[in-house]
Amino acid sequence: MSRQKEEPVFNRVEERRTSKGMSRQQLADTVGVHYQTIGYLERGEYSPSLILALKIAKALDTEIPELFSIKPFKKGT
């Protein structure tokens, strides 16, 4: 049985985090993960669980569709 390749999850976490003046460490501490997890997520190397996505959205005071998508975000929006 072969495993299908996981579809990428695109995100704007870094953009929103930096606009709030938060470091990766601060966001990680707020949502209860290691700061490297935030880095992996921002680089698209990691897809968050639903609970982590919800925690990040809350921490950044942003709605999920503004942070995560299965389609690439349009530039400048």
Residue pairs with C-beta under 8 A, 6 or more apart in sequence:
6 47
7 70
8 44
8 47
8 70
9 44
9 47
9 48
9 68
9 69
9 70
10 44
10 68
10 69
10 70
10 71
10 72
10 73
11 41
11 42
11 44
11 67
11 68
11 69
12 66
12 67
12 68
12 73
13 27
13 38
13 41
13 42
13 56
13 60
13 67
14 42
16 60
16 62
16 66
16 67
17 23
17 24
17 27
17 38
17 42
17 60
20 60
20 61
22 30
22 60
23 35
24 35
24 38
24 39
24 42
25 35
27 35
27 38
27 56
27 59
27 60
28 34
28 35
28 37
28 38
30 55
30 59
31 52
31 55
31 56
31 59
32 55
33 52
37 46
40 46
41 47
41 48
41 56
48 56
48 68
53 64
53 67
53 68
54 64
56 67
57 63
57 64
57 66
57 67
60 67
